[in-house]
Each structure stands twice: as structure tokens, then as C-alpha cells.
């Protein structure tokens, strides 16, 4: 495993880390015993950073990670998120009272006295223009409830605004072979301010594993079934906002780039890690075999200039028009 600096936190985090959305829910059936086996295998593989949220399974994911921490002696960092419990999910809901309430609930789920890293969970854009929200997070740091804080964003605009606040330590943003825009300006600005970048949805909701076909179906409770048009939350969270059929055609073009002995998922993850500004990427996994495959991508050799150019060409031809200026 390769380790990288997470901004100014002083943490060295595994380049391939673990996204714990899938073990919480809305990704089809999940079994807690299998999830725990997967989490333990992640630690075995050198993964030391886990990303979750209070709404993943209504705390289920946080509680599984709490159990993992109790059962392992290795030091791990657990980042969670707050804000999506709001109903309605409005900018006005991001206030000290609500954030404190969400933090107390996550402290209980995680069974800790201080949260390692708290992230605002894709709030409305207006929140980034309200200094009092970030003041409330500063208060929570002073109170010893959270060690560090960051944001999880939908748009590059939000990421650039967020890092104007000096207390923001990390930005979590969708970045993958179907989402290139963050690398154009945001990465440079984040590096200049020493802000950690957590690249999420690196496999475009599984599209970039190369395992899906036009006949692939998803369970009714899987967001890939019910959120393709953004009916439940931002469309960009599902297949990175790419039309499923178009994504499949692009993946067919990417498959010849996979080196012998690699998987398509490893190619996709290694592409993300070609960008030095990225602190870590957080693919999800529900089975030990998946986390093993993901983790090994960190030790793969760099992609060639020819491979990188070909990915860009495929993006320009199939994907750019659909996503580039929306997120």
C-alpha cells in the first residue's frame, strides 16, 4: 500500500482507502457479517482511512466501523459526514444547533469522544457562502467534539469556495475517468492551500469495473435503479451523472487499455492516483475480494502517457458534453 499526506492533518492515509456507503445501504442487499469481513480485509491490506456518513443505513455504517475499531489494534482514521438528515435539506438547516445534534449522534454510533474528521454532506451551494456555518464547525473543534472538518461537494464551484475557509482541511469530490474537471483548477488551488483531496465515486458507481452490460439490473433499493435521473439526490452521484448506455460504450473503448494481469477497476483507480493532488480515493466494497482488488491498485505501476491520452480522448468523445460543465 502507498500512503499520502491528507492535507494539513498530519495523517498519512492509504492511497486506496474505503468508502462505506455500500455497507450501509442503497446499494442492494447487504449482510453485516460479510461487511465486517470486508472491513477486516481492508485493514489486512493496509487501508487505514474509512469514509462513512450518519445517513448510510441510518447509522448502520458508522456502527460497523465502530465495531471494526474495537476489534483491531491497528490505528485507523474514520471520517463521517453530517447534514443529509435534514428534511427538508435546506441551507438554513446548517446551523450550530443541528450540526451539534448530528455530531452527538455520530459520536454515539462511532463510540468515540471526538470524531476524527467531520464533513458537511453535500449541502446546498448557498451553505458555502455562509461563514457562520464554518464558524459553528470551528466551535465544535474547540469543544473537542471533532478533531478536523472538511466538506463533501457536488460541484467544483463549491470546492473552490470551501477552501477559502482556513479551517477546511479536506474536500471530498467526485473524480474519475468520467469526471475530469476537478483537475483543471481545483487541484492546483487545493495543493496551494495544503487541503487534502478525497476522490470519491472513483468507479462511477461500478460502471468503471467493466462488469456491467445492457442487461445488468439493480435491486429496487439500489440508487442505480431509482436515482439515474436525480429523483432522490443529485444525479451526479449515480454513474457520475453519465447516461448508463453512453457509459457502457465508453467503457468498451477503455477496456483495451487494461494491462495484462490488471482488472478494469484497477486501471480506473490507478488513473485517479496518477494525480499527485489526490490524497486518497475511496472505492466501496461489500465483499473481501472486492477490497483486495481495489487495494492492489495502489501498488500498480504508473499509467503511460499513451494510456492517459487515450482516456482523455474517450472522455472528450463520449462524456465531456454530458458532465463537464454541470459539476
Secondary structure, DSSP 4 states (H G I P E B T S, - for coil): --EEE-TTS--EEESB-EE-STTTSSSS---HHHHHHHHHHHHHTT--EEE--TTTTTTHHHHHHHHHHHH--S--EEEEEESTT-SS--GGG-SHHHHHHHHHHHHHHHT-SSEEEEEEES--GGGGG-HHHHHHHHHHHHTTSEEEEEEE-SSHHHHHHHTTSTTEEEEEEE-BTTB-GGGTTHHHHHHHTT-EEEEE-TTGGGGGGT---TT----TTSHHHH-TTSSSS-GGGSGGG--HHHHHHHHHHHGGGSPTT--HHHHHHHHHHTSTT--EE--B-SSHHHHHHHHHGGGSPPPPHHHHHHHHHHIIIIIHHHHTTT-
